[in-house]
Amino acid sequence: MKTLIIYESTHHGSTEKIAKAITDVLGAKLVKPEELDMNTMAEYDLLGFGSGIYMERHHKDLLNTVSKLSRQENKKAFIFSTSGAGERNIARNHKAMRKRLLEKGFTVAGEFSCRGFTDFGPLKLFRGVNKGRPNEGDLSKAKEFAKRLKNA
């Protein structure tokens, strides 16, 4: 299954670590939104979309990229993220991305989230939360998620 992962990892590299763990299993190609060649989308069977979570949403550049895609019939996608809350708020944090993907005709094959280090806003006063995350356990869970995607 030919896989493309489009991700944004801007602050501490947390999301990039998860993207690379998933890539290790799926053999995916990794690109940032600004590197995406829209003309190559038809080449891929599975597309992944991930970023850190900002105010209960994926990064604006990633959301805007999905909005620009043409309709993708019979395409599978997956969503992933890192955030201060991790998997606890996955339904709320992935809502905007999930909605856009479904509107574009994608089938969402799975979703993954884990905690990532964050020092956004007032958290800087406490030197951030989730230091050392994603950790080896998180990366292992991301790889297990990717293995399930292979069978989806």
BELLIN-V701735 format. One record per backbone hydrogen bond with DSSP energy under -0.5 kcal/mol. NH is the residue of the N-H (numbers start at 1). CO is the residue of the C=O. E is the energy in kcal/mol with one decimal. If there is no record, write none. Layout:
nh/co/e
NH/CO/E
NH/CO/E
This chain:
nh/co/e
4/46/-2.2
5/29/-3.3
6/4/-0.5
6/48/-3.2
7/5/-0.6
7/31/-2.3
8/50/-1.9
17/13/-1.8
18/14/-1.6
19/15/-2.8
20/16/-2.5
21/17/-1.9
22/18/-2.3
23/19/-2.2
24/20/-2.1
25/21/-0.9
25/22/-0.5
26/22/-2.5
27/23/-2.9
29/3/-2.1
31/5/-2.6
35/32/-1.7
36/32/-0.7
36/33/-1.0
38/36/-0.8
40/37/-2.3
41/38/-1.1
43/40/-1.8
44/41/-1.6
45/2/-2.3
46/2/-1.9
47/76/-2.1
48/4/-2.9
49/78/-2.3
50/6/-2.0
51/80/-1.1
52/8/-0.6
53/82/-1.5
54/57/-3.6
59/52/-0.6
62/59/-0.7
63/59/-2.1
64/60/-2.7
65/61/-1.7
66/62/-2.0
67/63/-2.0
68/64/-1.3
69/65/-0.7
69/66/-1.0
72/104/-3.6
73/71/-0.6
75/72/-1.0
76/45/-1.4
77/107/-2.7
78/47/-2.2
79/110/-2.0
80/49/-2.2
81/112/-1.3
82/51/-1.1
83/114/-1.7
88/85/-1.2
89/86/-1.1
90/87/-1.5
93/89/-3.1
94/90/-2.2
95/92/-0.7
98/94/-3.2
99/95/-2.5
100/96/-2.0
101/97/-2.5
102/98/-2.6
103/99/-2.2
104/100/-1.3
105/102/-1.5
106/101/-2.1
107/75/-2.5
108/106/-0.5
109/77/-3.2
109/107/-0.9
110/77/-0.7
112/79/-2.1
114/81/-1.4
116/83/-1.9
117/133/-1.6
118/129/-2.0
123/120/-2.0
124/121/-1.8
125/122/-1.2
126/123/-1.0
127/124/-1.7
128/123/-3.1
129/118/-2.4
133/130/-1.9
139/135/-2.5
140/136/-2.2
141/137/-2.1
142/138/-2.2
143/139/-1.9
144/140/-2.0
145/141/-2.3
146/142/-2.2
147/143/-2.1
148/144/-1.8
149/145/-1.8
150/146/-1.7
151/147/-0.8
151/148/-0.6
152/149/-1.2
